[in-house]
């Protein structure tokens, strides 16, 4: 699945990022605890979270996450967007809850990090 497909499935807005049709997502990871992201995510995952701080971007970089999707209508502050843009990390935002977002992606074939 590509990030472009994720945008369509989640009715998401692209906050920052380009060429989303070229970025492959291998798994999904839904978490608000960044320690869980570091412990359980896999390289190439999409992170779904309600946290919008710069720490999310730094964690995603360490975990080799390919994109972040903010759930529940959350919007990242300017510092987070600036850091993500400088890192080349796409940011998306969806009005959907985390549970529904993960469910929709799973239903469309995206596997979880435990699979």
CORDA-V985919 format. One record per pair of residues at least 24 apart in sequence whose C-alpha atoms are under 6 Angstrom apart, sorted by the first residue. I is the first residue (numbers start at 1). GAP is how many residues later the second one is. D is the distance in Angstrom with one decimal. If there is no record, write none. Layout:
i;gap;d
I;GAP;D
I;GAP;D
This chain:
i;gap;d
1;24;5.5
12;81;5.2
12;82;4.3
13;79;5.5
13;80;5.2
14;78;4.6
15;76;5.3
15;77;5.3
16;74;5.4
16;75;5.2
17;73;4.3
27;83;5.8
27;84;5.0
27;85;5.3
27;86;5.7
28;84;5.0
38;25;5.9
41;72;5.5
52;24;4.7
53;27;6.0
54;26;4.6
67;24;6.0
69;24;5.3
71;25;5.8
71;26;5.6
71;27;5.6
72;24;5.2
72;25;4.7
